[in-house]
Amino acid sequence: MNEHAIRVQAVVEQLLASVQEPWESLRQTLDKHDWADMGDGATVGSGAWHLLHIAEVFRIHAKAVMGADELDRWPAIERSPEAGVEHAGATVRADVERFAAWCLEHPEQCGQVTHGEDMLFEEMLGVMLRHIVWHAAAVHYWCLWKSDKS
């Protein structure tokens, strides 16, 4: 494994941790709060809205790295009320795993990224993981302060 592939692996592991680790992660938020406490995904600012926002923006970020052709192969995000907010949580987890696998299989394609400005792959992954954790915290605090059960 060359130096670049090692760096790709290291930052991808951090992205996975932002979703999978038991502390300070999306997993912690989803494990701590009932889906019903997250509110309505159509209500801007609700916990459910923030979770859907993570899913939607993650795909925008992934597209900047992978390209539209690769992202078009992913299943659509289900936004119907019947799907519920659980689907958004499952989508984020699956998308992050899909993206991580792609990056590890194609480290040579993980270089310069344009997302508003040119940046290195490592910088883009920093943007992605901060976005996930920031909005995971928003879900958590919405559930604590705004939920009908609070």
Buried (B, 14 or more C-beta within 10 A) or exposed (E): EEEEBEBBBEBBEBBBBBBBEEEEBBBBBBEEBEBEBBBEBEEEEBBBBBBBBBBBBBBEBBBBBBEEEBBEEBEEBBEEEEBBBBBBBBBBBEBBEBBBEBBBEBBEBBEEBEBEEEBBBBBBBBBBBEBBBEBBBBBBEBBBEBBEEE
